[in-house]
Amino acid sequence: MLKLLVSAEILKNRAVSSAKSFFNGESGATAIEYGLIAALVSVAIVGVLGTVGDSLKTTFSTVSSKLTTTAQ
C-alpha cells in the first residue's frame, strides 16, 4: 500500500512539474507572434498586389488598344 502511495505522489509531482513548465514556457507565445507577423505581411502583400494589379491592368489595356489601332 505504501508503494502505491509513493508512486501516486511521484506521478502527482511529475504532473505538477509538467504543468508548471507548460504554463511558464514561451515557445507557444513565440509561435503565435510569428503567426501574427506572417498574417500582417500577407495582408500587406495582398493590398500592394491589388493596387499594382489595377495599375498593370490599365497599362496592358492601353498597350493592347494602341497595338490594335496600329495594326489596322
Distance bins in CASP14 RR format, pairs under 12 A and 6 or more apart:
PFRMAT RR
TARGET T0000
AUTHOR 0000-0000-0000
RMODE 2
METHOD distances of the structure
MODEL  1
1 7 0 0 0 0 0 1 0 0 0 0 0
1 8 0 0 0 0 0 1 0 0 0 0 0
2 8 0 0 0 0 0 1 0 0 0 0 0
2 9 0 0 0 0 0 1 0 0 0 0 0
3 9 0 0 0 0 0 1 0 0 0 0 0
3 10 0 0 0 0 0 1 0 0 0 0 0
4 10 0 0 0 0 0 1 0 0 0 0 0
4 11 0 0 0 0 0 1 0 0 0 0 0
5 11 0 0 0 0 0 1 0 0 0 0 0
5 12 0 0 0 0 0 1 0 0 0 0 0
6 12 0 0 0 0 0 1 0 0 0 0 0
6 13 0 0 0 0 0 1 0 0 0 0 0
7 13 0 0 0 0 0 1 0 0 0 0 0
7 14 0 0 0 0 0 1 0 0 0 0 0
8 14 0 0 0 0 0 1 0 0 0 0 0
8 15 0 0 0 0 0 1 0 0 0 0 0
9 15 0 0 0 0 0 1 0 0 0 0 0
9 16 0 0 0 0 0 1 0 0 0 0 0
10 16 0 0 0 0 0 1 0 0 0 0 0
10 17 0 0 0 0 0 1 0 0 0 0 0
11 17 0 0 0 0 0 1 0 0 0 0 0
11 18 0 0 0 0 0 1 0 0 0 0 0
12 18 0 0 0 0 0 1 0 0 0 0 0
12 19 0 0 0 0 0 1 0 0 0 0 0
13 19 0 0 0 0 0 1 0 0 0 0 0
13 20 0 0 0 0 0 1 0 0 0 0 0
14 20 0 0 0 0 0 1 0 0 0 0 0
14 21 0 0 0 0 0 1 0 0 0 0 0
15 21 0 0 0 0 0 1 0 0 0 0 0
15 22 0 0 0 0 0 1 0 0 0 0 0
16 22 0 0 0 0 0 1 0 0 0 0 0
16 23 0 0 0 0 0 1 0 0 0 0 0
17 23 0 0 0 0 0 1 0 0 0 0 0
17 24 0 0 0 0 0 1 0 0 0 0 0
18 24 0 0 0 0 0 1 0 0 0 0 0
18 25 0 0 0 0 0 1 0 0 0 0 0
19 25 0 0 0 0 0 1 0 0 0 0 0
21 27 0 0 0 0 0 1 0 0 0 0 0
22 28 0 0 0 0 1 0 0 0 0 0 0
22 29 0 0 0 0 0 1 0 0 0 0 0
23 29 0 0 0 0 0 1 0 0 0 0 0
25 31 0 0 0 0 0 1 0 0 0 0 0
26 32 0 0 0 0 0 1 0 0 0 0 0
26 33 0 0 0 0 1 0 0 0 0 0 0
27 33 0 0 0 0 0 1 0 0 0 0 0
27 34 0 0 0 0 0 1 0 0 0 0 0
28 34 0 0 0 0 1 0 0 0 0 0 0
28 35 0 0 0 0 0 1 0 0 0 0 0
29 35 0 0 0 0 0 1 0 0 0 0 0
29 36 0 0 0 0 0 1 0 0 0 0 0
30 36 0 0 0 0 0 1 0 0 0 0 0
30 37 0 0 0 0 0 1 0 0 0 0 0
31 37 0 0 0 0 0 1 0 0 0 0 0
31 38 0 0 0 0 0 1 0 0 0 0 0
32 38 0 0 0 0 0 1 0 0 0 0 0
32 39 0 0 0 0 0 1 0 0 0 0 0
33 39 0 0 0 0 0 1 0 0 0 0 0
33 40 0 0 0 0 0 1 0 0 0 0 0
34 40 0 0 0 0 0 1 0 0 0 0 0
34 41 0 0 0 0 0 1 0 0 0 0 0
35 41 0 0 0 0 1 0 0 0 0 0 0
35 42 0 0 0 0 1 0 0 0 0 0 0
36 42 0 0 0 0 0 1 0 0 0 0 0
36 43 0 0 0 0 0 1 0 0 0 0 0
37 43 0 0 0 0 0 1 0 0 0 0 0
37 44 0 0 0 0 0 1 0 0 0 0 0
38 44 0 0 0 0 0 1 0 0 0 0 0
38 45 0 0 0 0 0 1 0 0 0 0 0
39 45 0 0 0 0 0 1 0 0 0 0 0
39 46 0 0 0 0 0 1 0 0 0 0 0
40 46 0 0 0 0 0 1 0 0 0 0 0
40 47 0 0 0 0 0 1 0 0 0 0 0
41 47 0 0 0 0 0 1 0 0 0 0 0
41 48 0 0 0 0 0 1 0 0 0 0 0
42 48 0 0 0 0 0 1 0 0 0 0 0
42 49 0 0 0 0 0 1 0 0 0 0 0
43 49 0 0 0 0 0 1 0 0 0 0 0
43 50 0 0 0 0 0 1 0 0 0 0 0
44 50 0 0 0 0 0 1 0 0 0 0 0
44 51 0 0 0 0 0 1 0 0 0 0 0
45 51 0 0 0 0 0 1 0 0 0 0 0
45 52 0 0 0 0 0 1 0 0 0 0 0
46 52 0 0 0 0 0 1 0 0 0 0 0
46 53 0 0 0 0 0 1 0 0 0 0 0
47 53 0 0 0 0 1 0 0 0 0 0 0
47 54 0 0 0 0 0 1 0 0 0 0 0
48 54 0 0 0 0 0 1 0 0 0 0 0
48 55 0 0 0 0 0 1 0 0 0 0 0
49 55 0 0 0 0 0 1 0 0 0 0 0
49 56 0 0 0 0 1 0 0 0 0 0 0
49 57 0 0 0 0 0 1 0 0 0 0 0
50 56 0 0 0 0 1 0 0 0 0 0 0
50 57 0 0 0 0 1 0 0 0 0 0 0
51 57 0 0 0 0 0 1 0 0 0 0 0
51 58 0 0 0 0 0 1 0 0 0 0 0
52 58 0 0 0 0 0 1 0 0 0 0 0
52 59 0 0 0 0 0 1 0 0 0 0 0
53 59 0 0 0 0 1 0 0 0 0 0 0
53 60 0 0 0 0 1 0 0 0 0 0 0
53 61 0 0 0 0 0 1 0 0 0 0 0
54 60 0 0 0 0 0 1 0 0 0 0 0
54 61 0 0 0 0 0 1 0 0 0 0 0
55 61 0 0 0 0 0 1 0 0 0 0 0
55 62 0 0 0 0 0 1 0 0 0 0 0
56 62 0 0 0 0 0 1 0 0 0 0 0
56 63 0 0 0 0 0 1 0 0 0 0 0
57 63 0 0 0 0 0 1 0 0 0 0 0
57 64 0 0 0 0 0 1 0 0 0 0 0
58 64 0 0 0 0 0 1 0 0 0 0 0
58 65 0 0 0 0 0 1 0 0 0 0 0
59 65 0 0 0 0 0 1 0 0 0 0 0
59 66 0 0 0 0 0 1 0 0 0 0 0
60 66 0 0 0 0 0 1 0 0 0 0 0
60 67 0 0 0 0 0 1 0 0 0 0 0
61 67 0 0 0 0 0 1 0 0 0 0 0
61 68 0 0 0 0 0 1 0 0 0 0 0
62 68 0 0 0 0 0 1 0 0 0 0 0
62 69 0 0 0 0 0 1 0 0 0 0 0
63 69 0 0 0 0 0 1 0 0 0 0 0
63 70 0 0 0 0 0 1 0 0 0 0 0
64 70 0 0 0 0 0 1 0 0 0 0 0
64 71 0 0 0 0 0 1 0 0 0 0 0
65 71 0 0 0 0 0 1 0 0 0 0 0
65 72 0 0 0 0 0 1 0 0 0 0 0
66 72 0 0 0 0 0 1 0 0 0 0 0
END
